[in-house]
Protein backbone atom coordinates (compact mmCIF):
# COMPACT_ATOMS: atom_id res chain seq x y z
CA UNK A 1 0.00 0.00 0.00
CA UNK A 2 0.92 3.63 -0.44
CA UNK A 3 0.13 6.53 1.87
CA UNK A 4 0.51 10.30 1.71
CA UNK A 5 0.37 13.09 4.27
CA UNK A 6 -1.28 16.30 3.13
CA UNK A 7 -3.20 19.44 4.06
CA UNK A 8 -6.97 19.24 3.76
CA UNK A 9 -9.16 22.08 2.48
CA UNK A 10 -9.18 23.64 5.96
CA UNK A 11 -5.38 23.53 6.28
CA UNK A 12 -5.40 20.64 8.77
CA UNK A 13 -2.99 17.71 8.51
CA UNK A 14 -4.40 14.49 7.07
CA UNK A 15 -3.21 11.06 5.98
CA UNK A 16 -4.64 9.19 3.03
CA UNK A 17 -4.31 5.88 1.23
CA UNK A 18 -3.25 6.31 -2.38
CA UNK A 19 -5.25 4.38 -4.97
CA UNK A 20 -3.90 5.22 -8.40
CA UNK A 21 -4.07 9.02 -8.46
CA UNK A 22 -6.88 9.23 -5.87
CA UNK A 23 -6.29 9.77 -2.16
CA UNK A 24 -8.74 8.28 0.35
CA UNK A 25 -8.51 9.98 3.72
CA UNK A 26 -7.95 7.75 6.75
CA UNK A 27 -10.48 8.44 9.46
CA UNK A 28 -9.02 9.65 12.74
CA UNK A 29 -5.41 9.80 11.50
CA UNK A 30 -3.67 13.14 11.05
CA UNK A 31 -0.01 12.20 10.96
CA UNK A 32 2.25 9.20 10.47
CA UNK A 33 3.94 9.07 13.83
CA UNK A 34 1.97 6.97 16.31
CA UNK A 35 0.19 3.59 16.07
CA UNK A 36 1.18 3.60 12.44
CA UNK A 37 1.14 -0.20 12.14
CA UNK A 38 -2.64 0.17 12.06
CA UNK A 39 -2.67 2.21 8.85
CA UNK A 40 -3.59 -0.69 6.59
CA UNK A 41 -6.62 -1.50 8.76
CA UNK A 42 -7.80 2.07 9.34
CA UNK A 43 -11.14 2.82 7.63
CA UNK A 44 -10.82 5.25 4.73
CA UNK A 45 -13.27 7.56 3.05
CA UNK A 46 -14.92 5.93 0.04
CA UNK A 47 -14.77 9.08 -2.03
CA UNK A 48 -11.26 10.26 -2.73
CA UNK A 49 -9.59 13.44 -3.93
CA UNK A 50 -7.12 13.88 -6.76
CA UNK A 51 -3.48 13.64 -5.67
CA UNK A 52 -2.39 16.39 -8.06
CA UNK A 53 -4.51 18.97 -6.26
CA UNK A 54 -3.08 18.36 -2.80
CA UNK A 55 -0.37 20.13 -0.81
CA UNK A 56 1.78 17.23 0.34
CA UNK A 57 3.53 17.17 3.70
CA UNK A 58 6.52 15.10 4.85
CA UNK A 59 5.24 11.53 5.01
CA UNK A 60 6.45 11.18 8.60
CA UNK A 61 6.53 13.42 11.65
CA UNK A 62 9.35 11.71 13.54
CA UNK A 63 10.51 12.15 17.07
CA UNK A 64 14.00 11.22 15.88
CA UNK A 65 15.72 11.40 12.49
CA UNK A 66 18.91 9.35 12.10
CA UNK A 67 21.19 10.12 9.16
CA UNK A 68 23.92 7.86 7.83
CA UNK A 69 27.01 9.28 6.16
CA UNK A 70 29.49 7.48 3.91
CA UNK A 71 27.30 4.46 3.17
CA UNK A 72 28.05 3.95 -0.55
CA UNK A 73 31.54 2.98 -1.66
CA UNK A 74 31.55 5.52 -4.50
CA UNK A 75 30.73 8.33 -2.09
CA UNK A 76 33.43 7.19 0.34
CA UNK A 77 35.91 7.13 -2.53
CA UNK A 78 35.06 10.66 -3.71
CA UNK A 79 35.59 12.01 -0.18
CA UNK A 80 39.01 10.33 0.09
CA UNK A 81 38.09 8.66 3.38
CA UNK A 82 38.64 5.11 4.55
CA UNK A 83 35.80 2.60 4.29
CA UNK A 84 33.89 2.78 7.59
CA UNK A 85 33.65 -0.27 9.82
CA UNK A 86 30.71 1.19 11.77
CA UNK A 87 27.95 3.47 10.46
CA UNK A 88 28.66 7.20 10.55
CA UNK A 89 25.60 8.67 12.28
CA UNK A 90 24.32 12.20 12.86
CA UNK A 91 20.89 13.71 13.65
CA UNK A 92 18.35 15.86 11.92
CA UNK A 93 15.17 17.23 13.46
CA UNK A 94 11.54 17.11 12.42
CA UNK A 95 11.75 20.87 11.81
CA UNK A 96 14.19 20.16 8.96
CA UNK A 97 11.61 18.24 6.94
CA UNK A 98 9.50 19.60 4.07
CA UNK A 99 7.15 17.89 1.63
CA UNK A 100 7.20 17.00 -2.04
CA UNK A 101 6.71 20.17 -4.05
CA UNK A 102 7.72 22.52 -1.24
CA UNK A 103 10.60 24.92 -1.99
CA UNK A 104 14.11 24.12 -0.83
CA UNK A 105 15.07 27.47 0.68
CA UNK A 106 18.61 28.78 0.28
CA UNK A 107 19.61 30.50 3.55
CA UNK A 108 21.58 33.74 3.19
CA UNK A 109 24.29 32.41 5.51
CA UNK A 110 25.36 29.55 3.21
CA UNK A 111 26.85 29.66 -0.29
CA UNK A 112 27.41 25.89 -0.62
CA UNK A 113 23.99 24.19 -0.53
CA UNK A 114 24.28 20.64 -1.86
CA UNK A 115 21.93 17.77 -2.75
CA UNK A 116 21.96 14.12 -1.56
CA UNK A 117 19.57 11.43 -2.84
CA UNK A 118 18.66 8.89 -0.16
CA UNK A 119 16.33 6.02 0.65
CA UNK A 120 14.45 6.74 3.89
CA UNK A 121 13.12 4.10 6.30
CA UNK A 122 10.10 4.89 8.49
CA UNK A 123 9.75 2.86 11.68
CA UNK A 124 6.33 1.38 12.40
CA UNK A 125 6.96 -0.75 15.48
CA UNK A 126 8.86 0.52 18.50
CA UNK A 127 11.80 -1.42 19.86
CA UNK A 128 15.16 -1.37 21.61
CA UNK A 129 18.18 -3.58 20.89
CA UNK A 130 16.50 -5.01 17.82
CA UNK A 131 18.43 -7.98 16.35
CA UNK A 132 19.22 -7.92 12.66
CA UNK A 133 17.04 -10.93 11.90
CA UNK A 134 13.93 -9.13 13.24
CA UNK A 135 14.80 -5.61 12.09
CA UNK A 136 12.52 -5.49 9.06
CA UNK A 137 9.55 -6.42 11.26
CA UNK A 138 9.86 -2.90 12.70
CA UNK A 139 9.59 -1.09 9.36
CA UNK A 140 6.35 0.67 8.43
CA UNK A 141 7.55 1.62 4.98
CA UNK A 142 10.00 3.40 2.72
CA UNK A 143 10.13 6.80 1.10
CA UNK A 144 12.54 9.21 -0.60
CA UNK A 145 14.69 11.92 0.95
CA UNK A 146 16.91 14.70 -0.37
CA UNK A 147 19.40 15.25 2.46
CA UNK A 148 20.14 18.87 1.56
CA UNK A 149 23.43 19.94 3.12
CA UNK A 150 25.09 23.30 3.74
CA UNK A 151 28.67 22.21 3.06
CA UNK A 152 30.37 25.39 4.29
CA UNK A 153 28.70 24.85 7.66
CA UNK A 154 29.16 21.07 7.67
CA UNK A 155 32.94 21.41 7.52
CA UNK A 156 33.32 24.20 10.06
CA UNK A 157 34.05 21.46 12.65
CA UNK A 158 34.50 17.70 12.77
CA UNK A 159 30.84 17.39 13.70
CA UNK A 160 28.40 17.62 10.78
CA UNK A 161 25.15 18.62 12.47
CA UNK A 162 25.37 22.37 11.79
CA UNK A 163 25.46 21.67 8.06
CA UNK A 164 22.68 19.09 8.11
CA UNK A 165 19.90 20.24 10.43
CA UNK A 166 18.70 23.55 8.97
CA UNK A 167 15.00 24.23 9.40
CA UNK A 168 12.82 23.62 6.35
CA UNK A 169 15.60 22.18 4.21
CA UNK A 170 15.03 18.44 3.76
CA UNK A 171 12.36 17.07 1.39
CA UNK A 172 10.78 13.75 2.43
CA UNK A 173 8.14 12.01 0.28
CA UNK A 174 6.07 12.01 -1.81
CA UNK A 175 4.63 8.66 -0.68
CA UNK A 176 5.20 6.02 1.97
CA UNK A 177 5.36 2.53 0.45
CA UNK A 178 4.76 -0.50 2.68
CA UNK A 179 7.44 -3.24 2.80
CA UNK A 180 5.38 -5.83 0.95
CA UNK A 181 5.80 -3.81 -2.26
CA UNK A 182 9.60 -3.66 -2.52
CA UNK A 183 13.01 -4.98 -1.43
CA UNK A 184 15.02 -2.13 0.17
CA UNK A 185 18.26 -3.85 -0.85
CA UNK A 186 17.55 -3.78 -4.59
CA UNK A 187 16.32 -0.32 -5.53
CA UNK A 188 17.67 1.97 -8.24
CA UNK A 189 18.28 5.49 -6.91
CA UNK A 190 19.12 8.61 -8.88
CA UNK A 191 19.09 12.40 -8.67
CA UNK A 192 18.60 14.90 -11.48
CA UNK A 193 19.41 18.60 -11.25
CA UNK A 194 17.61 20.62 -13.94
CA UNK A 195 17.25 17.39 -15.92
CA UNK A 196 20.92 16.40 -15.69
CA UNK A 197 21.66 13.16 -13.87
CA UNK A 198 24.05 13.83 -11.00
CA UNK A 199 23.76 10.63 -8.94
CA UNK A 200 22.91 7.05 -9.90
CA UNK A 201 23.30 3.82 -7.93
CA UNK A 202 21.42 0.87 -6.46
CA UNK A 203 20.78 0.21 -2.78
CA UNK A 204 22.49 -3.16 -3.15
CA UNK A 205 25.69 -1.07 -2.96
CA UNK A 206 24.96 0.10 0.58
CA UNK A 207 27.85 -0.67 2.92
CA UNK A 208 25.44 -1.02 5.87
CA UNK A 209 22.03 -2.29 4.80
CA UNK A 210 18.66 -1.45 6.36
CA UNK A 211 18.61 -4.32 8.93
CA UNK A 212 22.10 -3.36 10.12
CA UNK A 213 21.15 0.31 10.48
CA UNK A 214 18.09 -0.58 12.55
CA UNK A 215 20.17 -2.92 14.69
CA UNK A 216 22.84 -0.27 15.33
CA UNK A 217 20.55 2.68 16.08
CA UNK A 218 18.32 0.65 18.38
CA UNK A 219 21.34 -0.33 20.47
CA UNK A 220 21.71 3.19 21.91
CA UNK A 221 18.11 4.49 21.75
CA UNK A 222 14.60 3.14 21.59
CA UNK A 223 13.17 3.44 18.10
CA UNK A 224 9.61 4.74 18.11
CA UNK A 225 6.85 4.59 15.52
CA UNK A 226 7.38 7.38 13.04
CA UNK A 227 11.15 7.66 13.53
CA UNK A 228 13.12 7.95 10.29
CA UNK A 229 16.46 6.55 9.19
CA UNK A 230 18.13 8.14 6.15
CA UNK A 231 20.38 5.48 4.67
CA UNK A 232 23.10 7.58 3.00
CA UNK A 233 23.80 8.99 -0.45
CA UNK A 234 25.63 7.63 -3.52
CA UNK A 235 28.60 9.29 -5.19
CA UNK A 236 28.16 12.38 -7.33
CA UNK A 237 27.41 15.07 -4.74
CA UNK A 238 28.05 18.62 -5.89
CA UNK A 239 30.75 19.43 -3.34
CA UNK A 240 33.03 16.68 -4.68
CA UNK A 241 32.66 17.57 -8.36
CA UNK A 242 35.21 19.51 -10.38
CA UNK A 243 34.01 22.18 -10.80
CA UNK A 244 31.79 22.09 -7.75
CA UNK A 245 28.02 22.29 -8.19
CA UNK A 246 25.76 23.94 -5.63
CA UNK A 247 22.04 24.62 -5.65
CA UNK A 248 20.89 27.98 -7.00
CA UNK A 249 17.64 29.91 -7.08
CA UNK A 250 15.27 28.36 -9.62
CA UNK A 251 16.94 24.95 -9.77
CA UNK A 252 14.72 21.87 -9.99
CA UNK A 253 15.84 18.78 -8.06
CA UNK A 254 14.29 15.34 -8.61
CA UNK A 255 15.17 12.22 -6.66
CA UNK A 256 13.82 8.94 -8.07
CA UNK A 257 13.82 5.54 -6.38
CA UNK A 258 12.49 2.48 -8.19
CA UNK A 259 9.26 1.17 -6.71
CA UNK A 260 8.57 4.42 -4.84
CA UNK A 261 8.48 7.31 -7.32
CA UNK A 262 10.01 10.77 -7.69
CA UNK A 263 10.51 13.48 -5.09
CA UNK A 264 10.35 16.87 -6.85
CA UNK A 265 11.35 20.24 -5.37
CA UNK A 266 12.32 23.67 -6.66
CA UNK A 267 15.07 25.77 -5.07
CA UNK A 268 14.27 29.27 -3.89
CA UNK A 269 16.44 31.98 -2.35
CA UNK A 270 15.22 33.04 1.07
CA UNK A 271 13.39 36.33 0.83
C-alpha positions, 0 to 999 in steps of 0.5 A: 500500500501507499500513503501520503500526508497532506493538508486538507481544504481547511489547512489541517494535517491528514493522511490518506491511502493512495489508490492510483491518483486518488487519495482516500482519507484515513479516518481519525489519523492526522499524521504518520507518527503513532500507532502507524502499524494500524494504517492498513486496517484504518477505515478510509473515506470511500470518495477520494480526492485527486493527488495532483490537487493536494499540498503534500507534507513530509510523510512522517513526523518523527521524534528522531531522524537518524542520518547515515554518512558514507554508506556507498563505496563511491561516495566514500571514494570521492571524499578520500576517506577510509571505508567505515567499519561502523555506520557514521551517524548524525541527527536531523530534526523534524523541523528540517523536513519539508514535503514533495513540491515545497521549496528548498530554501537557500539561507543567506548564511550559506553559499554551498547548498548541496543535494543528496539522494537517499532512501528513507526508512520509516519505523512502524513498530517501537523497539530497543536492541532489535536484532538484525534478523527481526529488524525489518519487522519494525519497518512501516515503509520506505520513502525518498529523501533529499538530504540537503546539506550546507557544506560550508557549515558542515565542515566548520568542525569535525561534527556535521550537524550544523550543516545538516539540520537547517530548518525547512531544508530536507524534502521527504516524500512524496509517498510512503510505500509499505514493505510488501511492495519492494526490497530495500536492498535492490532499488535503483536510486538517482538524482537529477538537477535541472534534468541532468543526472548527477547521482545514480546507484542501487541500494544493493551497494549500501555498505550497511544495509537497512537491517544493520542500520536498525540494529545499530541505532536501536542499540543506543536508543529506543526506536519509536513509531514514526522515527526515520532513518536516512540510509546515505547517499551515492557518489556524485554530490556537488561538493566533490565535483570539479568544478563544484556544483551547488544549488541555485535559485530556480533549480529543480531537483528530482530524486527517483527511487524504483518502486517508490516514485520521484521526489520533486522540489524547486530551489528558492532563495530566502526572501 
